């Protein structure tokens, strides 16, 4: 049984309405305050937000990301200069609660056109120990990570669920259309195309993971709760939401037993964080290792050049590890 709590729909609707009001009020400023080449200046907090802005804005926007390639976004620090630059953006797209430094910088920047992806879909609370069905098994609150996210530990990793990412894409598209009404038709067209691609990706995952020998996967970082829930899988994380946190000896021992019990073949690690604990667990249990990328950034080590390529690599690696039929 998955443990989750949904944000009340009314609260979400109110937040989206407030955001829309702010954007409408400032829509006339986009052209004047934009980048020097006449494009709408969009500042994104990290890769998944930047990717949406680029795919929907295309030639009409200039997108800058606060999190540079190869930087682990959870621990990002923002300079005063970046905060000042943030205030000059036409539109800021971020995911509140993922990066505390960004949340603070956005609040201080005074920028008016702010899109918070957390208001565009329902955030859920997944198992706080780093696995989705763990809370009822008596794991301590917060085990495996040293900071919480959002209200009551909501999981921010919504972009790894293509259906939820599509909901966010629609909100970003609407925000760009309000900020730059002259190109609203293009933003709507590009949004529809992107949502179509995400819907197709969702179908690929559903079909590809429907029949597997095992439903349990072990990963370094508790980033895949939404993906696991969407496709009927169980995520077991060595660490919690913070990929750099050290797991307890008790957690490592528990995972060794679980690997045998659930017919787990593979321990997944990721490209932006250390693979030490994953390799240690794999060595102790005789398991293989492979990459499951939380897509918090794209580097030359990524298994793909963009969101879609990396997600399809993740699907292939999951199919192999879970024994897809």
N, C-alpha and C positions, 0 to 999 in steps of 0.2 A: 504494500500500500504506500503510495506516495504521500508525503507530508507537505502540505502547501496551504497558504492563506492568500486569498485574492484581495487586492485593493478594491474598496467599494466602487462600483461603476459610476455612481453619482459623483464621487470625488474626482475620478478620472475625467469625466465629462466637464466638470467645473474647471479643472486645470487646463484642459484643451481649449475651452471657451475663453479663459483669461488670456492664454497664449495667442489665440486668434485675434482677440481684441487688440492686444498690444501690437501685433503685426499690422493690423488694418490701420491703426492710428499712425504708424510710422511708414506706411508703404510708399509715401511720396519721397522719402529721403534716400531710397536705395540708389537711384541714379547719381545723385549729387555726391554721396559719401562713398561711392564704390571705388574700385581700384582705378588707376590712372588710365587704363586702356578701355574704360567704359563698362567693364564687366562687374557683376555683383560680387563683392568681396565676402566670401564665406570662410569663417574659421571653424574648424571641426576639432573636437577634443582628441580623437584617436581614429585609427584606420576605419572601423566599420561605419562611423559617422561621415568621415571624409568620402568613403566609397559611395554612399548614398547621394551626397551632394554632387559628386562628380558625374554619376550616372544620370541623375535627374537634371542637373544644371547644364551639363555638357558645355557648349561654346559660350553660354551666357554667364558663366561664373568663373571666378578664380578661387580655388580652394587651397587653404593652408591648414596644416594639421599641427596642433600643439605638441603631439607625441611623434617624435621622429622615428624613422625605421630602425628597428633593432632595440628600441627602448621599451622596457617592461612598463606598461601603462599604469599599473596599480600604484607604483611608487613615484610617479612623475612629480617633479618640482617645477613650479612656474616662476620665472624671473619677473621683477618689476617691469622690465621692458616688454615682456610678453603680455603682461596684464594691460599695459598701456596700449599695445597694438590690438589687443582684444577689443578695447573700447572703440577702435576705429573701424571694426568690421560692420558690414551691412547686416549680416546674419551670423549668429553663432549656433552651431548644432553640437549638442553634447548629451551625455547620459548621466544625469545626476545620480550620485552615490557611488559610482565606479572609481572616480578619481577625486579625492578630497581637495587636492590642490586646485583642480580645475573649478570645482564648485565654488571655492573661495574666490578665485580670480574672476569668474563670471559675475559673482555678487558685487565685487569691487569695481568692475570695469565700467558700469553704467550703460552698457550696450542695451538697446531697446528691443531689437529683433532677436529674441532668444527662443530656440527650439529645444526643449528637453524631451529626449526620446522616451524617458521613463513615464511621461504623461500620455504617450501615444499607444501604449499597449499595457496589458495587465502584468505587473511584476508579481512573482510568486516567491514564497519562502520554501526553499528546498532543504533537505536534511542538513542541519548545522554541523554535523560531524564530517560532512563531505560526501555523504551518500544519501540517496533520495528516500530510502525507507528506514533510515537509522534512528529517527527521533524516538520511536516507540520502543527501541531496543535499549534505551538507557544511556546513550552517549551524552557526555557533558556538553552543555551549551558552549559554542565557540571553539570546541576542540579542533585543533589543526589550523586555525588561523588567528591572527592577532588583531584584526579589526573587522567590524561588521559593516554591512552595506545597507543603505536605505532604511526604511522603517522596519523595525523588528527583524533585521537580517535578511531583507529581500535580496534575491539573487539577481544581479544586474546583467547576466550574460545572455540577454534575449536575442542577440543577433545570430546565435547558433541554432535557433529554431527558424527555418525559412518562413514559416507562416507568420510568426511574430515580427520578424524583420520586414516582411511585406507591409504589415500594419504601420510600422514606423516609417517606411518609405512613403506611404500615402500622406502621412502627416508632414514629412519634410517637403514633399511636392507641393502640398497646399501652402506651406509657409513661404516657399520660394515664389509661388504664384502671387501671393499677397505682397511680398516685398518688392517684386518686380512685375507689376501687372501687364506691362507691355509685352512680356513673353510668356504670359500665363498659359496660353494654349500649348506652347512647346513643353512647358513643365508638366502639364497634365498628360500629354502624349508620352513623354519620356517616363513618367511615373507608371503609366499603364503598361509600358513595355517591360519595365523592371519588375513590376508585380507579376507579370506573366511568366518571366524567367524564374522568379522565386517560387511561384506555384508549381512550375514544372520540376524544379529541384526538390520541392517537398514530396512530389509524387515519386521521384526517383528514390528518395530515402525510404518512403513507405513500402514501395515494392521491393527494394533491395534488402530491407531488414525484416521483412515479414516472416520469413522462415529461416531461423537460425538455430544451431545446436545449443547455444547458450544465450542468455539475455543479459549477462553481467559483464561489465568491463571495468578494469582498474586503470585509473589515470592519476597523474601527479597532482592535478589542480582541479578543484571542484567547479569547473566551468561548464559542464555538460548536462546540467540538470534539466534544462528545457528540452534539449535534444533527446535525452533519455526518456523524458515523459511523453514527448510527441510520438516517439516510435516504439514505445513499449519496452524500453530497456531499463536496466538498473545500473546507475553510476556508483562506483565505489572509489573515493578519492583518498590518496595517501595524505595529502594536505587539504586545507580548506580552500577558501576563496583566494587567499594569498599564496601564489605558487612558490614563494621563497621560504615559507614557514617550515619548521622542522616537525615531522610527525613524532608522536610519542612511541616508545618501544611497545606499549600495549596495542597501539593501532597497527604497527607493523606485524605483530604477532597475530592479531585478529585477521588481517588481510591474508596472511599465509594460510590460515585455516579456511578462509572463505574461498580462496583460489582453488583449493582442492575440492571443496564442497560444491562449488558452482561451475566446475569444469572450465575455469578461466585459463586461457592459453598465453595471454599477452598482457604486459604492463605497458601502458602508453605514457610517453613523455612528450614535451612540446619544445618548440624551437627557441622561444625567448627566455626560458628559465632553465635552471640547472637540471640535468637528468640523473644526478647522483642517487637520489632516493629511489627512483624508478629502477635503475640498474642494480641497486643493492637488493631491493625486493625480488627482482627477477632472478638474480643469482642465488638468493636464499631458497627460492621455490622452484628453480629449474624452468622458469618461464622465459618466453621470448620478449623482446622489446620492440616497439614501433612508435610512430609519430601520430598523435591526435592533436591537431592544431586548433587552439581556441581563437585563432584569427584576431588577435589583439593588435597585430601588426604584420606587415609583409616584409620579408628580407630575402636575400639571395639563398637563404637556407630553407625557405618555405617551399612546400610541395605544390607549387602553383603560383601563377603571376597575379591572380586577383581572387576575390571572395569565392566566385563560382568554382574556379579550378581547385582551390584549397579545400573547399567543402566536398568536392567530388573525390579528392584524394582521401579525405577523412572517411567518406562512405566506403571506399575500396578497402581501407585499412580495417574498418569496423567489420565489414563483411568477412574478411580473411580471419580476423581474430575470433569472431563469434561463430564461424562455421556456417556461413550463409548457404542455403541449399538452392 
